């Protein structure tokens, strides 16, 4: 390694390792803001504001490498991956799951020994839940190495996808990459865009976020102090039974705003922010229409309550089915446009990563054909989510889609379609849908954009990201397991802040038990809504290419329908501010307000880190201000 690379690569390892330790304290024990979560991860962005001060030792192109490495590494070390994967591997071997005569017992016998540590009710499982014992590294060594091979395949495949998409998306289409606006401005050289910290509009906007979360954080620790509300549950104002159909329990109708989301919405293209909140409200009208035609409680033939399948709401009109169908069509359209532009050499990492992942899944228990289709679906979802994030700036922080669900919708559930081993494989692969793994192609493309006009070199940024991810997986496993076996998942779930961690561990086992143990026919209703979502997306793509001023964007339709319930309020506020600036101030108005958007984002990230530190210093498990 050249001397010029030594400092940034050393910084990557030191920072990832330090944050991996810190994240376990904040996320698992004390309940502060998730320092490794979110569409914009706080620590890489905040570090991007400090790195230019070391410009004498770390030139601008190397700062981009450090940022990219931390952006992919830090989430994987904590809430983005490790906090989902590790509990899932031991949950099935403890308590009611491993009890003799339980409905899970026949499945446990078919789980490959290299996938999970130990044996039913062995030290690896009991120690993880009850705590007070050293980590049984001998039990964990093989499973961690095996899962590491899968992540290696995903990383190589993601890098390959970014390689073939880079020229089209970065250099030809010039996608806006709104979520990179703040990191790019912070990483810039002194004397150019570094004027951001001398911009009064930016500083005032930072103070707004600091004030909001400062006041609300103080209220959390001292309830007698005031609280600044950031949401209104519109369901409280829908008094008649029919109108309340617009706000079911599984899909609340909440107008919420927060500085970071409003800032992101302002940075989006106008037609995308508009389409996001517009189609989110259209989804409410769909719920109302379903009530009037008597289908508001129709759940199709698919088994289960839906929550563990990431299907919200689990009744007609099946928003997530519409979203999945449209996302698949969007991804196919993106890849179709690459025809004739891809060289054979560009396909080598894709083939290598694809092959490694398919082989891993086949050894896990899937039929070969199902392994190949599963990896293909992961490719399509990865491309689709990358498009949502990079073109729309939408706050995509993972790929919450269970590939196995699509097989069950087409073929039905029960023992006739797949073997027990295949159902188990689909269940454990569900961990990926609860993690950040699905947006690794997007992070590779963001890194490519950062070094687009620099001398960092594409190989240099890929090497940096590989180092950051490897360090995060090692450090994240080590520190997370030390905390888990010291405190115990029972403590972390009840007195600490890891309720969602323990819950996700159970979901993995619910998945295979529901699919194999509850026979069901192919779900025609959900398949029809998949096709409807694909049809609407295709129509919007055609209309956008036909009419220059067509206001509805397919990216906004997809996100607004699938996830708009959590974001539409902020999208409306950000769109309104930008539309007003464009209408009455034109270009100068947007340029004047842009630092305000960046400031609101930056200020919330500052407060996220500040309250995380306070949570650890306070020292009361589960008492942190989670923001």
N, C-alpha and C positions, 0 to 999 in steps of 0.2 A: 504494500500500500504506500502510495506516495505521501511525502510529508504534508503536502497541502490538504490531503484527505484525512489525516490523522485526527485533527482537532474536531471537525464536525462529526466524524464517525464515533469518536470517543464520547462526545456530547450526547449523541443519540443513545448510546448504551447507558450512560449515567442517568439521563433524564427518564428514559423508559423504566429503568429499574427503580428509581426513586419514586416515580408516580405509581408504579405497580404496588409498592409498599403502602403509600399514602392512600390509594384508592380502596384498599381492603379495609383500612380503618374507617374511612368516611362512609363507604357504601354498605359494608357488612355490619359494622358495629355501631357507629354513632349516628347514622341517618342524615348526614348532610347532603348537599346537592351532589349528584353523580358526576364526579370530575372526569369520568371517561365516557359519558353519554352525550347524546344530542347530535343534531345535524352538524353543528359546529362545536368541536370539543374545546373546552375552555383553555386548557394548558398550552396546547400547540399554538392557538391564536394569540394568547397573551405573551408567549415566548417570542412569537414573531415580532411583537412590538419592542422586545429587548435586544434581539439579535443584531439589528443594525448598529447598536452601540459597540459591538465587537467587530465592526467592519474591517478593522485593521488586520484581524486574524481570520475572520470568516467572511470571504467575499460574498456578494449578493447571490451568485449562482449556487453557492454551497448552503446558504440560508434556506433556499427552496428545498434542497435535499433534506435538511434537518426537519423542516416543517412537514414535508411529505412523510418522512419516517415516523414522526410522532403522531401524525394524524391517523395512520393505519395501525400503529403499535399500541398506543395508550388505550383505545377502546377495547382491543382484544385482550388486554391484561386484566380487565375488570368487568364492568357491567355489560360490555358489548359481546363477551364470549365466555370468559372463564367462570363468571358467576352463573351462567346458564348451563355450561357443559358439566362442570365438576359435580354439582348436586344431582344432576340427572343420572350420572353413572353409578351413584350409590343408593339412590332412593329405592329402587326396586328390590334391593337386598336387605331392606330393614322394615321392621314393624309389620303392619297389616299386609303389605305387599308380599313379604316373605313368609307369612304365617302358613302353617300347614293347612291345606284345604281351601286356601283363598283362591279366588278366580284367576289370580296372576301366577299361581304355582306352576301350571303346565307350561307357561311361557318362559319362566325363569330357567327351566331346564334346557331351553333351546337357545339361550343367549350365548354367543361365542365367548369363551373365557378371556380372549384378548381384547374384548371391547370394554369390559367393566372390571374394577379391581376386586379381588377377594372372592368370597362365596356368600350365599345367603346367611345373614346374621353373623357374618364373620367380623373380624376386627376392623376391616376397612369401612364397613357400613356402620356398625355400632359406634365406633370411635368418632366417625364423622357427625353423627347425630347427637351423641351424648357428650363428646368432648373430653378434655382432661387426659389425653394420651398423645404420644408422639405420632407423627405422620408415618404410616406403614409404607415407606417408599418401595419396598420390595413388591407389594401388591399393586402399586400404582405405575411402576416403571413400564411394563408392557403396554397397558392401555394408553398411557400418555404418548408413548412412541408411535403407537398405531394411529391415534387421532392426529398426531403431528404429520404423518404421511398424507392423510386426507387434506389437511390444511395446506401442505406443500402443493398438492395438485390444484387446489382452488387458487392459490396465489399464482402459480405458473399459468393456469388458464386465464385468470383475470388480466395478467400482464400481456398475454397474447391477444386477448380481445381488445385491450386498450391500444395495442400496436396497430391492429387493422382499422380501428375506428378513429385513431388520432388524426390522420391526414384529412379524413372526411369531415369530422366534427370540429376540429381545432383550426385547420388551415383553409378548408373550403367553405363550410357552413358558418364558421365564426360564431359558434354557440356562445352565449353571453357569460356562462359560468357565474351566476350571481353570488353564489356562496364563497367564491374566491375573491370578491371585491375587497373585503376587509383584510384577509391575509396578504394579498398583493400590495395593498397600500402600506401595511405595516412593515413588509419586508423590503420596501423600496429604499434606495440610497438616500442618504442625507442630502438635502438641497433640492430633491425632486418632490415626490409625493409625501415625504416626511413632514411636510407642512401640516398634515392632518392634526398633529398634536398642538399646533399653533392656531388651529381654526376654532374660532369662538363658537360657531354653530355645533361643531363636533363636541366640544367640551360641555356645552349646555345640554346636549342630548345625553352625554355620558352621565351628567348630574341627574337627569330625569330617572334613568335606570337605577342609579345609586340611591336616589331618594325613595323610589317605589319599593325596592327590595330591602333597603335599609329600614324603612318604617315597618314593613311587614315582617322582617326578621326580628326586629325588636318586639313586635307584638307576639311573635311566636314564643319568645322567651319570657315576656312580661305581658300577660293577657290583658292587663288594665290599660295598656297603651293602644292607640288607634290602629285600625287596619284599613289599608287602601284596597278596595275590591277590584279584582281583575277579571271578574266574570259575572254573568247574570244567567241564571237557569230559566230560560223562557218557558220550560215546561210548567213552572209554577203559575204562569199566567194563562195557561190553556186549561180552562176550568171544565168545559164540557167533555164528555167521554170521547166523542168523535174527534175533537181537536187534539185531545191528548194522544191520539194515535200517531201524531207527528213527533212525539218525544217518548219512545218506548224505553224501558229500563236498560236494554242492551245498546241503545244508541241515543244518549241524552241530547236534547236540543239546547245547547248552551252557547251564548254569545260571550266569547272570551277574547281578551287581548292581552298581550304582554309585549314589552319593548322589543325583545329580540325578534319575535315573530312579525311585529309590525315593520321593523327595519328590513327584514328579509323580504316581506311582501312589497315594500317600496322599491327594492332593488330588482324585483322581477320585471319582465316585460308586462306592459299594461294588460294585454289581452289574456295573459296567463293568470294574473292575480284576479282579474274580472271573472274569468271562466271558473276559477276555483270556488269563489264564494257563490257565484250564480248557480253552479251545478250542485253545490252543497245544499242550497235552498230548494232546488228542484228535487233532490232526494227526499226532503221533507214532504213535498207534495206527492211523491211516489208512495210514501207511507200512508198519507191520507187517502189516496186513491185505493190502496190495498185494503184499507178499512171499509170503504164504501162498497167494494165488490166482495167483501167477506173473506179476504185472504190474509188479513193482518196477522193471523196466528198460524198460517200454513207453513210448516217447516220442511216440506218435501219428504223424501224417503231416506235421507242421509241420517245415520244414527248420531247420538250424542247431543250435548247442549250447545255446542258450537264454540264456546270460549276457547277451549284448548286447540281447536282447529283454526283459530284466528279468523273466524267468520262472523262478522258483526253487521247487522243483527242476524240471527240465525233463522229468520223468517222472511217470507216474501216481502219486498222484491229482491232480496239477496244482493245487497250492494257489493259485497266482496266478489261475488261471482261476476257481476258486470265489470268490476275493475280488472279481475284476472283475464277475462276474455279480451278486453280492450288492450291491456298491457301486452298480451301475447301478440296481438296483431300489430301494435306499434313496434315491437321488437323485430318482428319479421319484416316490416316495411323498412326499418333502419338497416337491417342486414341485406335486404334485397338491393338497396341503393349502392352497395359495395361491389356488386357484380362487375367483373372485368377489371377491378382495381387492386385485387389482392394477389400478391406474389406467393409462390410456393414457400419461400423462406419464412414469410410472415405466418404461415400456418403451423410451422413446426412446434412452437410452444403451446398452441391451442391443442394440437394433436397429442402432445405429451401430457399436458394437464388433463385433458379429456380422458385419455386412456388410463391414467393413474386413478382418477376418481371413479371411472366405471369399473375398473378392476377391484378397487377397494369395496365398492358397493356390492359387487358380485360375491366377493369373499364373505361379506357381512351376511348375505342371504338372499339378495334379490336375483331373479333370473337375469341372464345376460341382457336380453332385450329390454327388460325393465330398467336395468342399470344404465344402458345407453340412453333411453328415453328420459330418465330422471336427470342425467347430466345435461342433456339437451334442454330440458325445461329450465334448469338452473341457469344455463347460458342465456336463454331468452328472457327470463326474469331479471337477470343481471343487467342485460342491455337495456331493458325497459326502465328499470329503476334508475339506471345511469342517465337515461334521457330525461326523466322527470327532474332529477337533481341538477343536471348540467345545463339544460335548456330553460327549465322553469325556475331554478333556484328553490324548488320546493324542499321543505325540511325532511328529506328522506335520510334516515339513519340506519336502515336495515332493509331486509327483503322478507317481510312477514308473509310468506306464501309457502304452504306445505305442498310439495310436489306430489306426495302420496295421495293427497285428497283428490287430485284430478284422476288418478287411476281408479279410485273407489267410485267417483261419480260416473265414470264410463262403464266400469265392470261390475259395480256393486260390491258390497262388503260380505264378510263371512269366509269360511274355509274353502269354498269352491274356486274362487278366483286366484288366490295366492296361498302359498304354504305358510305355516306358522313362522318360519325363519324370515320370510319376506315381510310379513306384517311387523315383526320386530325390527327389521331393518328400516322400514318406513318410519316407525316410531322414533328410533334413535336419530335418524336423519332430520327429524323435526327440530332438533336442537339448532340446526343451521338457520331455520326460519325465525328463531328467537334471538338471533345474534346479528352482528354487523358484517358477517362474511359475505352476504349478498351484495353489498355495495363496494367490495374491493375493486371491481372494474371501474366504478366511478372515481374512486380515490386514485387509481392509476392514471386516469385521464386528467384529473385535476393536477396531479404532479406533472404530467406532460405539458399542460397549459402553463404552469409556473415556470418551466424551463424553456418554453417555446422560443423566447428571444434572448436567452442567456447562453453561456458557454458551459453550463453544468454537464451537459451530455445526457442523452437518454439512458445510457447504460449506468451512468453514475447515480441517477435518481432511483432507478430500479434496484441497484445494489443497496442504496440507503434504505429503501422501503423494506427490502428483504431482511436487512440487519435489524431494523426497528421491529418488524414483526417477530423475528426469531427471539430477540431479547424480551419482547413482551410476553410471548408464550412461555418462555422459561421462567421469567420473574413472576408473571401472573400466576402460573401453576404453583410455584414455590410459596409465595406469600399468602395466596388464597387458601391453600391446604393447611399451612401453619395456623392461620386464624381459625379455620373450620375445625381442625382437630383440637385446638386449644379451647375454644369457646363452645363448640357444638352447634349444629344446625338448629336444635331446639331453642337454645338460648338466642341465637342470631335471628331466629324467626319471631320469637315471642318478646324478648327484651331488647333485642338489637333492631336492625333495620332491614333484615334480609327476608321479609315475608315473600316478596316476589321471587326470590331465589329458590326458596323451598317449594313454592307453588309450581314454578317451571319444571323442577325436578319431577313432580308428580305428573305433570301433563304428558311428558314423554311416554310414560307407562299407560296413561289413559288412552293414548292414541292407538297403540297396537291392540290393547284389550277391546276397545270399542270396535275397531275395524274387523278383528278376527272373531270376536265373541258375540257380535250382534249382526246377524245376516240381514242384508238389505238389498233391494233391487237397484239398478242404475237410476240415478236421480235426474229424471228428464226435465224437471222444473229448473234446477240449477244449471243444467247444460244449456237450456234455452236462454237463460239470462246471461250465460257466458257468450253465446252467439249474439245476443242483443247488444252487449257491451262492445263486442268486436265490430258489429255493424255500425253503431253510433260513432265509434272511433274512426273507422274507415271513411264514413261519410264526412266527418269533420276534416280529415286529412285531405280529401278531394276538394271540399269547399274552400279550404285555405289556399290550395294551389290554384283554384279557379278565380276567386274573388280577392283582390288585394286587401280590401278593408273588412274582410270577414271577421267579426269580433270574437267568435268562439274558438278556443284552442283545444285540441284533443288532450294535451297534457293537463290542462286545467280541468277538463271533464273527468279524466281518470282520477286525479287526486281529489277533486271535489266530491266525487261519488264514493270513492273508497275510504278516504281519510279526512274529508272536509269537515266532519263534525268537530274535530279538534283544532281546526285552523281557520275556519271560514270567517270568524269575527276579526282576527288580525288581518286576514287577506282583504276584507272589506275596508278596514281603516287605512291600510297601506295603499290600496288601490285608490281610494278617495283622495288621499293627500297627493299622490302622484298625478292623478287625472286633473285635479285642480291646478297643480303647478304647470302641467302641459297646456291646459286650456287657457290660462290667464297669464302665465309667465313664459311659456315656451321653454326653449333650451336653458336660458339662464336660471329660471326658477328650479328646474330639476337639478342643475349643477349646484345650486345654492342649498337645496334640501338634502342632497345625497350625503354630505357629511353628517347630517342629523340622523339619517338612517344608520350609517355606520356607527355613530356614537351610541345609539340605543342598543345595538348589538354588542358593541364592545363593553358598555357599562354593565349589561346583564352578565356577561362572561366574567367580568371583574368581581361582581358580587357573588357569583357562583363559587369562585375560588375562595373569596373572603369568608363566606359562611361555612364552607367546607373546613377551613382552618379553625374557625370558631367552634364547630362541632367537635373536633378532636380535642381542642383545648378545654372545652366544657367538660368532657370526659364522662357524660351520662349516656349510656347506651340507648340508642333509638331516639334521642331527644333533639337531634339536629334539625335545622330548618331546611327542608328538602327543596324549597322553591318550586 
